Amino acid sequence: MKKKFAQTKNLPDIFDLSVDYFYARMGKEFVAGVHYFIPPTTSKTKKAILWDLEALENWLRGYENSKADPEVFELLDRIS
């Protein structure tokens, strides 16, 4: 089963980009509620950030602003 979400510390293993790359774009290119979210917690100091891996991959591939179905892009990637 493919993971849908990942914590920030695991992103370098998935995308081969540093944690700083993702933090630098939070609230700018990466939108809360779209690319990442903070699950509810009772902790006031430690909050986990979960990243939507599909949304990140779409952004990295440049599909972010397209209204086309992601399956279409997946098919295009297979033939290119």
Buried (B, 14 or more C-beta within 10 A) or exposed (E): EEEEBBEBEBBBEEBEEEEEEBEEBBEEEBBEEEBBBEEEEEEEEEEEBBBBBBBBBBBEEEBBEEEEEBEEBEEEEEEE
